[in-house]
Amino acid sequence: MTLGDEMLMDRDIISGHSARSMTYTDLVVLSREDLFTIIASFPSEGRRLRSKATRRIVRDHILAYSKAYKAGLPLKLIIP
């Protein structure tokens, strides 16, 4: 599991995730800029990573829309 992958698509997102480890854990942090520098050397992996991030964002938005619909909240489709 990775935390913060939604930040790949949007610079302005601040992750609200937290995690707790039950054993000793190594924490690895990679800046967005460093990640994209590395990805530039591996174009096929970059496409795969971008595709997975896009699918996750779409899934999250569909789930949020569904939850709002079930709660009877007013829905507004926003197309940038």
PDB file of N, CA, C and O in Angstrom:
ATOM      1  N   MET A   1       0.840  -1.179   0.000  1.00  0.00           N
ATOM      2  CA  MET A   1       0.000   0.000   0.000  1.00  0.00           C
ATOM      3  C   MET A   1       0.882   1.237   0.000  1.00  0.00           C
ATOM      4  O   MET A   1       1.899   1.283   0.693  1.00  0.00           O
ATOM      5  N   THR A   2       0.496   2.231  -0.770  1.00  0.00           N
ATOM      6  CA  THR A   2       1.229   3.489  -0.786  1.00  0.00           C
ATOM      7  C   THR A   2       0.306   4.594  -0.333  1.00  0.00           C
ATOM      8  O   THR A   2      -0.899   4.552  -0.583  1.00  0.00           O
ATOM      9  N   LEU A   3       0.860   5.566   0.320  1.00  0.00           N
ATOM     10  CA  LEU A   3       0.089   6.713   0.763  1.00  0.00           C
ATOM     11  C   LEU A   3       0.506   7.919  -0.055  1.00  0.00           C
ATOM     12  O   LEU A   3       1.692   8.109  -0.326  1.00  0.00           O
ATOM     13  N   GLY A   4      -0.449   8.727  -0.445  1.00  0.00           N
ATOM     14  CA  GLY A   4      -0.145   9.954  -1.155  1.00  0.00           C
ATOM     15  C   GLY A   4      -0.106   9.844  -2.661  1.00  0.00           C
ATOM     16  O   GLY A   4       0.328  10.782  -3.329  1.00  0.00           O
ATOM     17  N   ASP A   5      -0.553   8.711  -3.227  1.00  0.00           N
ATOM     18  CA  ASP A   5      -0.468   8.576  -4.677  1.00  0.00           C
ATOM     19  C   ASP A   5      -1.386   9.544  -5.411  1.00  0.00           C
ATOM     20  O   ASP A   5      -1.179   9.803  -6.597  1.00  0.00           O
ATOM     21  N   GLU A   6      -2.403  10.088  -4.728  1.00  0.00           N
ATOM     22  CA  GLU A   6      -3.263  11.068  -5.391  1.00  0.00           C
ATOM     23  C   GLU A   6      -2.508  12.363  -5.668  1.00  0.00           C
ATOM     24  O   GLU A   6      -2.935  13.159  -6.505  1.00  0.00           O
ATOM     25  N   MET A   7      -1.401  12.583  -4.983  1.00  0.00           N
ATOM     26  CA  MET A   7      -0.612  13.782  -5.214  1.00  0.00           C
ATOM     27  C   MET A   7       0.145  13.733  -6.543  1.00  0.00           C
ATOM     28  O   MET A   7       0.710  14.738  -6.974  1.00  0.00           O
ATOM     29  N   LEU A   8       0.155  12.569  -7.190  1.00  0.00           N
ATOM     30  CA  LEU A   8       0.798  12.477  -8.495  1.00  0.00           C
ATOM     31  C   LEU A   8       0.055  13.303  -9.529  1.00  0.00           C
ATOM     32  O   LEU A   8       0.658  13.828 -10.465  1.00  0.00           O
ATOM     33  N   MET A   9      -1.251  13.417  -9.360  1.00  0.00           N
ATOM     34  CA  MET A   9      -2.059  14.095 -10.352  1.00  0.00           C
ATOM     35  C   MET A   9      -2.311  15.569 -10.032  1.00  0.00           C
ATOM     36  O   MET A   9      -2.644  16.342 -10.931  1.00  0.00           O
ATOM     37  N   ASP A  10      -2.158  15.970  -8.776  1.00  0.00           N
ATOM     38  CA  ASP A  10      -2.502  17.335  -8.390  1.00  0.00           C
ATOM     39  C   ASP A  10      -1.520  17.837  -7.344  1.00  0.00           C
ATOM     40  O   ASP A  10      -1.383  17.233  -6.280  1.00  0.00           O
ATOM     41  N   ARG A  11      -0.849  18.919  -7.631  1.00  0.00           N
ATOM     42  CA  ARG A  11       0.131  19.483  -6.703  1.00  0.00           C
ATOM     43  C   ARG A  11      -0.494  20.029  -5.424  1.00  0.00           C
ATOM     44  O   ARG A  11       0.164  20.058  -4.384  1.00  0.00           O
ATOM     45  N   ASP A  12      -1.735  20.457  -5.481  1.00  0.00           N
ATOM     46  CA  ASP A  12      -2.344  21.158  -4.359  1.00  0.00           C
ATOM     47  C   ASP A  12      -2.961  20.240  -3.313  1.00  0.00           C
ATOM     48  O   ASP A  12      -3.457  20.717  -2.292  1.00  0.00           O
ATOM     49  N   ILE A  13      -2.941  18.939  -3.548  1.00  0.00           N
ATOM     50  CA  ILE A  13      -3.537  18.013  -2.591  1.00  0.00           C
ATOM     51  C   ILE A  13      -2.570  17.774  -1.444  1.00  0.00           C
ATOM     52  O   ILE A  13      -1.393  17.481  -1.657  1.00  0.00           O
ATOM     53  N   ILE A  14      -3.076  17.901  -0.235  1.00  0.00           N
ATOM     54  CA  ILE A  14      -2.301  17.565   0.951  1.00  0.00           C
ATOM     55  C   ILE A  14      -2.889  16.281   1.503  1.00  0.00           C
ATOM     56  O   ILE A  14      -4.082  16.206   1.798  1.00  0.00           O
ATOM     57  N   SER A  15      -2.052  15.284   1.638  1.00  0.00           N
ATOM     58  CA  SER A  15      -2.524  13.977   2.083  1.00  0.00           C
ATOM     59  C   SER A  15      -2.960  14.034   3.539  1.00  0.00           C
ATOM     60  O   SER A  15      -2.251  14.567   4.393  1.00  0.00           O
ATOM     61  N   GLY A  16      -4.124  13.483   3.806  1.00  0.00           N
ATOM     62  CA  GLY A  16      -4.619  13.398   5.169  1.00  0.00           C
ATOM     63  C   GLY A  16      -4.506  11.990   5.714  1.00  0.00           C
ATOM     64  O   GLY A  16      -5.121  11.654   6.725  1.00  0.00           O
ATOM     65  N   HIS A  17      -3.716  11.167   5.039  1.00  0.00           N
ATOM     66  CA  HIS A  17      -3.581   9.777   5.437  1.00  0.00           C
ATOM     67  C   HIS A  17      -2.669   9.650   6.647  1.00  0.00           C
ATOM     68  O   HIS A  17      -1.765  10.460   6.852  1.00  0.00           O
ATOM     69  N   SER A  18      -2.914   8.649   7.422  1.00  0.00           N
ATOM     70  CA  SER A  18      -2.006   8.299   8.499  1.00  0.00           C
ATOM     71  C   SER A  18      -1.849   6.784   8.492  1.00  0.00           C
ATOM     72  O   SER A  18      -2.679   6.060   7.942  1.00  0.00           O
ATOM     73  N   ALA A  19      -0.792   6.329   9.099  1.00  0.00           N
ATOM     74  CA  ALA A  19      -0.528   4.891   9.143  1.00  0.00           C
ATOM     75  C   ALA A  19       0.085   4.551  10.492  1.00  0.00           C
ATOM     76  O   ALA A  19       0.734   5.384  11.124  1.00  0.00           O
ATOM     77  N   ARG A  20      -0.127   3.337  10.912  1.00  0.00           N
ATOM     78  CA  ARG A  20       0.454   2.855  12.156  1.00  0.00           C
ATOM     79  C   ARG A  20       1.087   1.499  11.873  1.00  0.00           C
ATOM     80  O   ARG A  20       0.485   0.634  11.236  1.00  0.00           O
ATOM     81  N   SER A  21       2.286   1.336  12.351  1.00  0.00           N
ATOM     82  CA  SER A  21       3.008   0.093  12.133  1.00  0.00           C
ATOM     83  C   SER A  21       2.988  -0.751  13.399  1.00  0.00           C
ATOM     84  O   SER A  21       3.099  -0.228  14.507  1.00  0.00           O
ATOM     85  N   MET A  22       2.849  -2.044  13.226  1.00  0.00           N
ATOM     86  CA  MET A  22       2.845  -2.945  14.374  1.00  0.00           C
ATOM     87  C   MET A  22       4.239  -3.521  14.626  1.00  0.00           C
ATOM     88  O   MET A  22       4.460  -4.196  15.632  1.00  0.00           O
ATOM     89  N   THR A  23       5.174  -3.257  13.717  1.00  0.00           N
ATOM     90  CA  THR A  23       6.558  -3.692  13.876  1.00  0.00           C
ATOM     91  C   THR A  23       7.453  -2.548  13.412  1.00  0.00           C
ATOM     92  O   THR A  23       6.959  -1.489  13.024  1.00  0.00           O
ATOM     93  N   TYR A  24       8.743  -2.755  13.448  1.00  0.00           N
ATOM     94  CA  TYR A  24       9.664  -1.748  12.937  1.00  0.00           C
ATOM     95  C   TYR A  24       9.442  -1.576  11.443  1.00  0.00           C
ATOM     96  O   TYR A  24       9.256  -2.548  10.711  1.00  0.00           O
ATOM     97  N   THR A  25       9.464  -0.332  11.008  1.00  0.00           N
ATOM     98  CA  THR A  25       9.149  -0.026   9.621  1.00  0.00           C
ATOM     99  C   THR A  25      10.130   1.004   9.078  1.00  0.00           C
ATOM    100  O   THR A  25      10.512   1.941   9.779  1.00  0.00           O
ATOM    101  N   ASP A  26      10.530   0.825   7.844  1.00  0.00           N
ATOM    102  CA  ASP A  26      11.327   1.837   7.158  1.00  0.00           C
ATOM    103  C   ASP A  26      10.381   2.733   6.386  1.00  0.00           C
ATOM    104  O   ASP A  26       9.542   2.253   5.624  1.00  0.00           O
ATOM    105  N   LEU A  27      10.515   4.021   6.580  1.00  0.00           N
ATOM    106  CA  LEU A  27       9.686   4.988   5.884  1.00  0.00           C
ATOM    107  C   LEU A  27      10.511   5.614   4.769  1.00  0.00           C
ATOM    108  O   LEU A  27      11.605   6.126   5.004  1.00  0.00           O
ATOM    109  N   VAL A  28       9.985   5.569   3.574  1.00  0.00           N
ATOM    110  CA  VAL A  28      10.679   6.125   2.422  1.00  0.00           C
ATOM    111  C   VAL A  28       9.832   7.278   1.877  1.00  0.00           C
ATOM    112  O   VAL A  28       8.638   7.126   1.619  1.00  0.00           O
ATOM    113  N   VAL A  29      10.468   8.410   1.715  1.00  0.00           N
ATOM    114  CA  VAL A  29       9.777   9.590   1.189  1.00  0.00           C
ATOM    115  C   VAL A  29      10.474  10.010  -0.092  1.00  0.00           C
ATOM    116  O   VAL A  29      11.699  10.123  -0.144  1.00  0.00           O
ATOM    117  N   LEU A  30       9.685  10.236  -1.110  1.00  0.00           N
ATOM    118  CA  LEU A  30      10.213  10.652  -2.400  1.00  0.00           C
ATOM    119  C   LEU A  30       9.408  11.860  -2.848  1.00  0.00           C
ATOM    120  O   LEU A  30       8.181  11.796  -2.929  1.00  0.00           O
ATOM    121  N   SER A  31      10.084  12.951  -3.137  1.00  0.00           N
ATOM    122  CA  SER A  31       9.362  14.149  -3.570  1.00  0.00           C
ATOM    123  C   SER A  31       8.743  13.913  -4.943  1.00  0.00           C
ATOM    124  O   SER A  31       9.196  13.055  -5.701  1.00  0.00           O
ATOM    125  N   ARG A  32       7.724  14.668  -5.247  1.00  0.00           N
ATOM    126  CA  ARG A  32       7.038  14.558  -6.533  1.00  0.00           C
ATOM    127  C   ARG A  32       8.012  14.825  -7.679  1.00  0.00           C
ATOM    128  O   ARG A  32       8.010  14.122  -8.689  1.00  0.00           O
ATOM    129  N   GLU A  33       8.839  15.848  -7.506  1.00  0.00           N
ATOM    130  CA  GLU A  33       9.800  16.215  -8.550  1.00  0.00           C
ATOM    131  C   GLU A  33      10.822  15.096  -8.772  1.00  0.00           C
ATOM    132  O   GLU A  33      11.149  14.769  -9.913  1.00  0.00           O
ATOM    133  N   ASP A  34      11.324  14.509  -7.679  1.00  0.00           N
ATOM    134  CA  ASP A  34      12.281  13.408  -7.817  1.00  0.00           C
ATOM    135  C   ASP A  34      11.630  12.196  -8.487  1.00  0.00           C
ATOM    136  O   ASP A  34      12.252  11.528  -9.313  1.00  0.00           O
ATOM    137  N   LEU A  35      10.387  11.923  -8.128  1.00  0.00           N
ATOM    138  CA  LEU A  35       9.683  10.804  -8.748  1.00  0.00           C
ATOM    139  C   LEU A  35       9.580  10.997 -10.253  1.00  0.00           C
ATOM    140  O   LEU A  35       9.853  10.074 -11.020  1.00  0.00           O
ATOM    141  N   PHE A  36       9.190  12.189 -10.677  1.00  0.00           N
ATOM    142  CA  PHE A  36       9.046  12.432 -12.108  1.00  0.00           C
ATOM    143  C   PHE A  36      10.399  12.444 -12.827  1.00  0.00           C
ATOM    144  O   PHE A  36      10.472  12.110 -14.010  1.00  0.00           O
ATOM    145  N   THR A  37      11.463  12.826 -12.124  1.00  0.00           N
ATOM    146  CA  THR A  37      12.801  12.738 -12.712  1.00  0.00           C
ATOM    147  C   THR A  37      13.164  11.279 -12.969  1.00  0.00           C
ATOM    148  O   THR A  37      13.697  10.946 -14.027  1.00  0.00           O
ATOM    149  N   ILE A  38      12.876  10.416 -12.008  1.00  0.00           N
ATOM    150  CA  ILE A  38      13.155   8.987 -12.162  1.00  0.00           C
ATOM    151  C   ILE A  38      12.284   8.386 -13.259  1.00  0.00           C
ATOM    152  O   ILE A  38      12.766   7.613 -14.088  1.00  0.00           O
ATOM    153  N   ILE A  39      11.002   8.744 -13.262  1.00  0.00           N
ATOM    154  CA  ILE A  39      10.070   8.202 -14.255  1.00  0.00           C
ATOM    155  C   ILE A  39      10.495   8.561 -15.677  1.00  0.00           C
ATOM    156  O   ILE A  39      10.240   7.801 -16.612  1.00  0.00           O
ATOM    157  N   ALA A  40      11.142   9.715 -15.843  1.00  0.00           N
ATOM    158  CA  ALA A  40      11.596  10.127 -17.180  1.00  0.00           C
ATOM    159  C   ALA A  40      12.549   9.103 -17.776  1.00  0.00           C
ATOM    160  O   ALA A  40      12.643   8.985 -18.998  1.00  0.00           O
ATOM    161  N   SER A  41      13.254   8.365 -16.932  1.00  0.00           N
ATOM    162  CA  SER A  41      14.185   7.339 -17.417  1.00  0.00           C
ATOM    163  C   SER A  41      13.490   6.022 -17.747  1.00  0.00           C
ATOM    164  O   SER A  41      14.074   5.152 -18.393  1.00  0.00           O
ATOM    165  N   PHE A  42      12.245   5.879 -17.305  1.00  0.00           N
ATOM    166  CA  PHE A  42      11.484   4.648 -17.519  1.00  0.00           C
ATOM    167  C   PHE A  42      10.090   4.984 -18.040  1.00  0.00           C
ATOM    168  O   PHE A  42       9.120   4.912 -17.286  1.00  0.00           O
ATOM    169  N   PRO A  43       9.974   5.355 -19.333  1.00  0.00           N
ATOM    170  CA  PRO A  43       8.702   5.828 -19.888  1.00  0.00           C
ATOM    171  C   PRO A  43       7.548   4.833 -19.750  1.00  0.00           C
ATOM    172  O   PRO A  43       6.422   5.246 -19.470  1.00  0.00           O
ATOM    173  N   SER A  44       7.795   3.553 -19.935  1.00  0.00           N
ATOM    174  CA  SER A  44       6.686   2.590 -19.850  1.00  0.00           C
ATOM    175  C   SER A  44       6.155   2.500 -18.425  1.00  0.00           C
ATOM    176  O   SER A  44       4.949   2.374 -18.216  1.00  0.00           O
ATOM    177  N   GLU A  45       7.046   2.565 -17.453  1.00  0.00           N
ATOM    178  CA  GLU A  45       6.603   2.553 -16.053  1.00  0.00           C
ATOM    179  C   GLU A  45       5.870   3.846 -15.710  1.00  0.00           C
ATOM    180  O   GLU A  45       4.920   3.841 -14.928  1.00  0.00           O
ATOM    181  N   GLY A  46       6.316   4.945 -16.295  1.00  0.00           N
ATOM    182  CA  GLY A  46       5.640   6.221 -16.079  1.00  0.00           C
ATOM    183  C   GLY A  46       4.205   6.188 -16.589  1.00  0.00           C
ATOM    184  O   GLY A  46       3.292   6.683 -15.928  1.00  0.00           O
ATOM    185  N   ARG A  47       4.014   5.602 -17.768  1.00  0.00           N
ATOM    186  CA  ARG A  47       2.657   5.478 -18.315  1.00  0.00           C
ATOM    187  C   ARG A  47       1.793   4.588 -17.424  1.00  0.00           C
ATOM    188  O   ARG A  47       0.620   4.880 -17.188  1.00  0.00           O
ATOM    189  N   ARG A  48       2.385   3.502 -16.934  1.00  0.00           N
ATOM    190  CA  ARG A  48       1.649   2.578 -16.069  1.00  0.00           C
ATOM    191  C   ARG A  48       1.263   3.255 -14.753  1.00  0.00           C
ATOM    192  O   ARG A  48       0.138   3.102 -14.280  1.00  0.00           O
ATOM    193  N   LEU A  49       2.195   4.001 -14.168  1.00  0.00           N
ATOM    194  CA  LEU A  49       1.927   4.698 -12.923  1.00  0.00           C
ATOM    195  C   LEU A  49       0.847   5.758 -13.112  1.00  0.00           C
ATOM    196  O   LEU A  49      -0.051   5.886 -12.279  1.00  0.00           O
ATOM    197  N   ARG A  50       0.930   6.510 -14.192  1.00  0.00           N
ATOM    198  CA  ARG A  50      -0.063   7.553 -14.482  1.00  0.00           C
ATOM    199  C   ARG A  50      -1.443   6.930 -14.693  1.00  0.00           C
ATOM    200  O   ARG A  50      -2.446   7.474 -14.231  1.00  0.00           O
ATOM    201  N   SER A  51      -1.497   5.799 -15.384  1.00  0.00           N
ATOM    202  CA  SER A  51      -2.758   5.106 -15.622  1.00  0.00           C
ATOM    203  C   SER A  51      -3.387   4.636 -14.308  1.00  0.00           C
ATOM    204  O   SER A  51      -4.587   4.802 -14.094  1.00  0.00           O
ATOM    205  N   LYS A  52      -2.567   4.049 -13.432  1.00  0.00           N
ATOM    206  CA  LYS A  52      -3.086   3.586 -12.138  1.00  0.00           C
ATOM    207  C   LYS A  52      -3.579   4.747 -11.294  1.00  0.00           C
ATOM    208  O   LYS A  52      -4.621   4.643 -10.647  1.00  0.00           O
ATOM    209  N   ALA A  53      -2.844   5.851 -11.291  1.00  0.00           N
ATOM    210  CA  ALA A  53      -3.258   7.025 -10.519  1.00  0.00           C
ATOM    211  C   ALA A  53      -4.570   7.584 -11.060  1.00  0.00           C
ATOM    212  O   ALA A  53      -5.449   7.968 -10.288  1.00  0.00           O
ATOM    213  N   THR A  54      -4.702   7.629 -12.383  1.00  0.00           N
ATOM    214  CA  THR A  54      -5.931   8.132 -12.992  1.00  0.00           C
ATOM    215  C   THR A  54      -7.117   7.243 -12.646  1.00  0.00           C
ATOM    216  O   THR A  54      -8.191   7.741 -12.308  1.00  0.00           O
ATOM    217  N   ARG A  55      -6.929   5.929 -12.728  1.00  0.00           N
ATOM    218  CA  ARG A  55      -8.019   5.004 -12.372  1.00  0.00           C
ATOM    219  C   ARG A  55      -8.436   5.163 -10.919  1.00  0.00           C
ATOM    220  O   ARG A  55      -9.623   5.103 -10.598  1.00  0.00           O
ATOM    221  N   ARG A  56      -7.466   5.365 -10.045  1.00  0.00           N
ATOM    222  CA  ARG A  56      -7.805   5.532  -8.629  1.00  0.00           C
ATOM    223  C   ARG A  56      -8.592   6.821  -8.402  1.00  0.00           C
ATOM    224  O   ARG A  56      -9.554   6.832  -7.635  1.00  0.00           O
ATOM    225  N   ILE A  57      -8.198   7.882  -9.050  1.00  0.00           N
ATOM    226  CA  ILE A  57      -8.909   9.152  -8.897  1.00  0.00           C
ATOM    227  C   ILE A  57     -10.331   9.028  -9.420  1.00  0.00           C
ATOM    228  O   ILE A  57     -11.271   9.494  -8.776  1.00  0.00           O
ATOM    229  N   VAL A  58     -10.501   8.405 -10.577  1.00  0.00           N
ATOM    230  CA  VAL A  58     -11.841   8.205 -11.144  1.00  0.00           C
ATOM    231  C   VAL A  58     -12.684   7.369 -10.187  1.00  0.00           C
ATOM    232  O   VAL A  58     -13.836   7.708  -9.918  1.00  0.00           O
ATOM    233  N   ARG A  59     -12.117   6.278  -9.670  1.00  0.00           N
ATOM    234  CA  ARG A  59     -12.838   5.419  -8.723  1.00  0.00           C
ATOM    235  C   ARG A  59     -13.261   6.202  -7.477  1.00  0.00           C
ATOM    236  O   ARG A  59     -14.400   6.090  -7.024  1.00  0.00           O
ATOM    237  N   ASP A  60     -12.341   6.989  -6.933  1.00  0.00           N
ATOM    238  CA  ASP A  60     -12.659   7.770  -5.737  1.00  0.00           C
ATOM    239  C   ASP A  60     -13.785   8.761  -5.998  1.00  0.00           C
ATOM    240  O   ASP A  60     -14.643   8.968  -5.139  1.00  0.00           O
ATOM    241  N   HIS A  61     -13.789   9.376  -7.178  1.00  0.00           N
ATOM    242  CA  HIS A  61     -14.843  10.337  -7.510  1.00  0.00           C
ATOM    243  C   HIS A  61     -16.183   9.632  -7.720  1.00  0.00           C
ATOM    244  O   HIS A  61     -17.226  10.147  -7.317  1.00  0.00           O
ATOM    245  N   ILE A  62     -16.157   8.481  -8.334  1.00  0.00           N
ATOM    246  CA  ILE A  62     -17.399   7.721  -8.519  1.00  0.00           C
ATOM    247  C   ILE A  62     -17.976   7.314  -7.165  1.00  0.00           C
ATOM    248  O   ILE A  62     -19.182   7.423  -6.943  1.00  0.00           O
ATOM    249  N   LEU A  63     -17.118   6.848  -6.265  1.00  0.00           N
ATOM    250  CA  LEU A  63     -17.585   6.465  -4.927  1.00  0.00           C
ATOM    251  C   LEU A  63     -18.137   7.665  -4.161  1.00  0.00           C
ATOM    252  O   LEU A  63     -19.152   7.547  -3.475  1.00  0.00           O
ATOM    253  N   ALA A  64     -17.478   8.815  -4.273  1.00  0.00           N
ATOM    254  CA  ALA A  64     -17.958  10.015  -3.587  1.00  0.00           C
ATOM    255  C   ALA A  64     -19.308  10.461  -4.154  1.00  0.00           C
ATOM    256  O   ALA A  64     -20.202  10.853  -3.405  1.00  0.00           O
ATOM    257  N   TYR A  65     -19.446  10.398  -5.471  1.00  0.00           N
ATOM    258  CA  TYR A  65     -20.707  10.765  -6.118  1.00  0.00           C
ATOM    259  C   TYR A  65     -21.820   9.824  -5.673  1.00  0.00           C
ATOM    260  O   TYR A  65     -22.928  10.265  -5.366  1.00  0.00           O
ATOM    261  N   SER A  66     -21.522   8.526  -5.638  1.00  0.00           N
ATOM    262  CA  SER A  66     -22.503   7.534  -5.214  1.00  0.00           C
ATOM    263  C   SER A  66     -22.933   7.751  -3.771  1.00  0.00           C
ATOM    264  O   SER A  66     -24.117   7.654  -3.446  1.00  0.00           O
ATOM    265  N   LYS A  67     -21.969   8.045  -2.908  1.00  0.00           N
ATOM    266  CA  LYS A  67     -22.268   8.293  -1.497  1.00  0.00           C
ATOM    267  C   LYS A  67     -23.159   9.532  -1.343  1.00  0.00           C
ATOM    268  O   LYS A  67     -24.108   9.525  -0.560  1.00  0.00           O
ATOM    269  N   ALA A  68     -22.849  10.585  -2.090  1.00  0.00           N
ATOM    270  CA  ALA A  68     -23.657  11.806  -2.036  1.00  0.00           C
ATOM    271  C   ALA A  68     -25.063  11.549  -2.565  1.00  0.00           C
ATOM    272  O   ALA A  68     -26.040  12.050  -2.009  1.00  0.00           O
ATOM    273  N   TYR A  69     -25.162  10.773  -3.632  1.00  0.00           N
ATOM    274  CA  TYR A  69     -26.463  10.441  -4.215  1.00  0.00           C
ATOM    275  C   TYR A  69     -27.323   9.676  -3.213  1.00  0.00           C
ATOM    276  O   TYR A  69     -28.500   9.984  -3.024  1.00  0.00           O
ATOM    277  N   LYS A  70     -26.717   8.670  -2.572  1.00  0.00           N
ATOM    278  CA  LYS A  70     -27.449   7.868  -1.587  1.00  0.00           C
ATOM    279  C   LYS A  70     -27.872   8.696  -0.381  1.00  0.00           C
ATOM    280  O   LYS A  70     -28.900   8.417   0.235  1.00  0.00           O
ATOM    281  N   ALA A  71     -27.080   9.716  -0.041  1.00  0.00           N
ATOM    282  CA  ALA A  71     -27.406  10.576   1.097  1.00  0.00           C
ATOM    283  C   ALA A  71     -28.424  11.648   0.730  1.00  0.00           C
ATOM    284  O   ALA A  71     -28.874  12.401   1.595  1.00  0.00           O
ATOM    285  N   GLY A  72     -28.790  11.720  -0.550  1.00  0.00           N
ATOM    286  CA  GLY A  72     -29.774  12.702  -0.998  1.00  0.00           C
ATOM    287  C   GLY A  72     -29.226  14.106  -1.108  1.00  0.00           C
ATOM    288  O   GLY A  72     -29.987  15.073  -1.100  1.00  0.00           O
ATOM    289  N   LEU A  73     -27.917  14.231  -1.211  1.00  0.00           N
ATOM    290  CA  LEU A  73     -27.309  15.556  -1.325  1.00  0.00           C
ATOM    291  C   LEU A  73     -27.481  16.087  -2.745  1.00  0.00           C
ATOM    292  O   LEU A  73     -27.561  15.301  -3.689  1.00  0.00           O
ATOM    293  N   PRO A  74     -27.538  17.408  -2.911  1.00  0.00           N
ATOM    294  CA  PRO A  74     -27.650  17.961  -4.261  1.00  0.00           C
ATOM    295  C   PRO A  74     -26.371  17.644  -5.052  1.00  0.00           C
ATOM    296  O   PRO A  74     -25.259  17.834  -4.560  1.00  0.00           O
ATOM    297  N   LEU A  75     -26.553  17.169  -6.255  1.00  0.00           N
ATOM    298  CA  LEU A  75     -25.423  16.764  -7.077  1.00  0.00           C
ATOM    299  C   LEU A  75     -25.194  17.764  -8.188  1.00  0.00           C
ATOM    300  O   LEU A  75     -26.134  18.274  -8.798  1.00  0.00           O
ATOM    301  N   LYS A  76     -23.933  18.032  -8.433  1.00  0.00           N
ATOM    302  CA  LYS A  76     -23.569  18.959  -9.497  1.00  0.00           C
ATOM    303  C   LYS A  76     -22.372  18.362 -10.231  1.00  0.00           C
ATOM    304  O   LYS A  76     -21.334  18.097  -9.624  1.00  0.00           O
ATOM    305  N   LEU A  77     -22.518  18.157 -11.514  1.00  0.00           N
ATOM    306  CA  LEU A  77     -21.434  17.617 -12.313  1.00  0.00           C
ATOM    307  C   LEU A  77     -20.511  18.764 -12.684  1.00  0.00           C
ATOM    308  O   LEU A  77     -20.934  19.747 -13.292  1.00  0.00           O
ATOM    309  N   ILE A  78     -19.270  18.630 -12.320  1.00  0.00           N
ATOM    310  CA  ILE A  78     -18.294  19.676 -12.611  1.00  0.00           C
ATOM    311  C   ILE A  78     -17.336  19.155 -13.672  1.00  0.00           C
ATOM    312  O   ILE A  78     -16.627  18.172 -13.457  1.00  0.00           O
ATOM    313  N   ILE A  79     -17.323  19.818 -14.805  1.00  0.00           N
ATOM    314  CA  ILE A  79     -16.420  19.444 -15.890  1.00  0.00           C
ATOM    315  C   ILE A  79     -15.460  20.613 -16.103  1.00  0.00           C
ATOM    316  O   ILE A  79     -15.878  21.699 -16.504  1.00  0.00           O
ATOM    317  N   PRO A  80     -14.168  20.386 -15.834  1.00  0.00           N
ATOM    318  CA  PRO A  80     -13.204  21.495 -15.977  1.00  0.00           C
ATOM    319  C   PRO A  80     -12.995  21.890 -17.423  1.00  0.00           C
ATOM    320  O   PRO A  80     -12.218  22.802 -17.708  1.00  0.00           O
TER     321      PRO A  80
END
